Amino acid sequence: MWVVSGLVLSIVLALVAWTRSRAASGTYYESQVYAMGSKAHQGYGLAFIVLAVAMLGAIMWPPLALPAVASFTLVAILYGATFLRGASGEDE
């Protein structure tokens, strides 16, 4: 179940990264704080595609499931931090 969820989310996040790499401009945190340009989004998109392939491999070979899901979780959190940071009020 976790592997299939990871597979679907990897594909969705790869599409999001591809879309963001084509966007004209990013958010303040995306462009100014994290310096996420189109190349960075393309890199994350490629990482999510590789993770989707790893999830497919985990379906066929179960010992690959834990490292694939753990790697996906780490990369998804790092990528999501560029969008979910928002204004925390600490910047003055």
Sequence and secondary structure as in RCSB ss.txt:
>XXXX:A:sequence
MWVVSGLVLSIVLALVAWTRSRAASGTYYESQVYAMGSKAHQGYGLAFIVLAVAMLGAIMWPPLALPAVASFTLV
AILYGATFLRGASGEDE
>XXXX:A:secstr
 HHHHHHHHHHHHHHHHHHHHH S   HIIIIIS   HHHHHHHHHHHHHHHHHHHHHHHSGGGHHHHHHHHHHH
HHHHHHHHH    S   
